[in-house]
Amino acid sequence: MPDVWNIDRSLRGSFILNAAALQRIYSHIEKATGKPPSVDVTFANQRTVSADGLDSILADSTVSSVPIVSVSITSNLLEKPTISFRTSNYDAGPVSIRISGDRDKAVAAEETLVNEVQSTKAWYSGLNLMGYGSGLAFFSMIVLITLALIAVGVFAFPGLFNRYPSLALVVVAAGMFGVPLLSRLFFPAIVYHFGVGERRFTRSKALYGLVFGAIILGIIINVASSYISNRFHIQ
């Protein structure tokens, strides 16, 4: 009797999936199962499109006008192996893989899909806290980031915190609630890098580049002005 394995794996972090990457994932599943898998794509307007191929869905006009919420590629076979691949910004893990079948084939399919997905990992993956799910590590990171924000604020604007000590509580609240929200906004767990998703991501990169550039520039100017004032005794 063959050794049947059931593998359920979630990949954490942030990933940028273009159409070519999805096509490769589709091809890997088709090769592993021997038949074309089905594809389900859910859009932000509550519209779900299902087909037995990926090309027709990618060619749908909705891709160019409505953001994608999730993509599922599934082998609808009664016989083994069966593979389910899903990506979403709102699940516990942005990428989930489920495989059931002969041990060797299941492990081989898992390795192939994981390697393919890992090749699309975003450069900012470690900055998206929501992409790692909730848990001790998640809340620990929130606390560390909040403390870092307070430290930077005290260093950059010492007089402000001396005059308004309660401002530290505002920073704590902003860090605890704002950091996760900004993390998802600026560093999404899944980017569908085609159609409207590509255009939105390009605009987002320009926006957070401007925001973080302004913050860093403000800190540099403040530190430089403080140094000059102290060095030349300027009041």
Residue pairs with C-beta under 8 A, 6 or more apart in sequence:
2 102
2 103
3 102
3 103
4 80
4 100
4 101
4 102
4 103
5 99
5 100
5 101
5 102
5 103
5 106
5 107
6 98
6 99
6 100
6 106
7 97
7 98
7 99
7 100
7 106
7 107
7 110
8 96
8 97
8 98
9 96
9 97
9 98
9 110
9 114
10 92
10 93
10 95
10 96
10 97
10 133
11 93
11 94
11 95
11 96
11 97
11 114
11 117
11 118
12 93
12 94
12 131
12 132
12 133
13 94
13 121
13 122
13 125
13 126
13 128
13 131
13 132
13 189
14 94
14 121
14 122
14 124
14 125
14 127
14 128
14 131
14 187
14 188
14 189
14 190
14 191
15 87
15 94
15 95
15 117
15 120
15 121
15 122
15 125
15 189
15 190
15 191
16 120
16 121
16 122
16 191
16 193
16 201
17 71
17 87
17 120
17 190
17 191
17 192
17 193
18 120
18 193
18 194
18 198
19 58
19 193
19 194
21 116
21 119
21 120
22 54
22 58
22 71
22 73
23 54
24 116
25 73
25 85
25 113
25 116
25 117
26 37
26 39
26 54
26 73
28 109
28 112
28 113
28 116
29 37
29 73
29 75
29 83
29 85
29 109
29 113
30 36
30 37
32 75
32 81
32 83
32 105
32 108
32 109
32 112
33 75
33 77
33 81
33 82
33 83
34 77
35 75
35 77
36 52
36 53
37 52
37 73
37 74
37 75
37 76
37 83
38 50
38 51
38 52
38 73
38 74
38 75
38 76
39 50
39 51
39 52
39 53
39 54
39 57
39 71
39 72
39 73
39 74
40 48
40 49
40 50
40 70
40 71
40 72
40 74
41 48
41 49
41 50
41 57
41 68
41 70
41 71
41 72
42 48
42 68
42 69
42 70
42 71
43 49
43 62
43 66
43 67
43 68
43 69
44 66
44 67
44 68
44 69
45 62
45 66
47 62
47 66
49 57
49 60
49 62
51 57
54 73
57 63
58 194
63 194
63 195
63 196
64 195
64 196
65 195
65 196
66 196
67 192
67 196
67 197
67 200
68 192
68 195
68 197
69 88
69 89
69 90
70 86
70 87
70 88
70 89
70 90
70 91
71 86
71 87
71 88
71 192
72 84
72 85
72 86
72 87
73 83
73 84
73 85
73 86
74 83
74 84
74 85
75 81
75 82
75 83
75 84
80 100
80 101
80 102
80 105
81 99
81 100
81 101
81 102
81 105
81 106
81 109
82 98
82 99
82 100
82 101
83 97
83 98
83 99
83 109
83 113
84 96
84 97
84 98
84 99
85 95
85 96
85 97
85 113
86 95
86 96
87 94
87 95
87 96
87 190
88 94
88 190
89 184
89 188
89 189
89 190
92 133
93 133
94 131
94 189
94 190
95 117
95 190
97 110
97 113
97 114
99 106
99 109
99 110
100 106
101 109
122 128
122 187
122 191
124 187
125 131
127 183
127 186
127 187
128 183
128 184
128 187
128 188
128 189
129 138
129 141
129 142
129 179
129 180
129 183
130 180
130 183
130 184
130 189
131 187
131 189
132 138
142 175
142 176
142 179
142 180
145 175
145 179
146 171
146 172
146 175
146 176
146 179
149 171
149 174
149 175
150 168
150 171
150 172
150 175
152 219
153 160
153 161
153 167
153 171
154 161
155 223
156 218
156 219
156 222
156 223
157 222
160 167
161 167
161 168
185 204
186 204
186 207
186 208
188 201
188 204
191 197
191 201
192 198
193 201
228 234
229 235
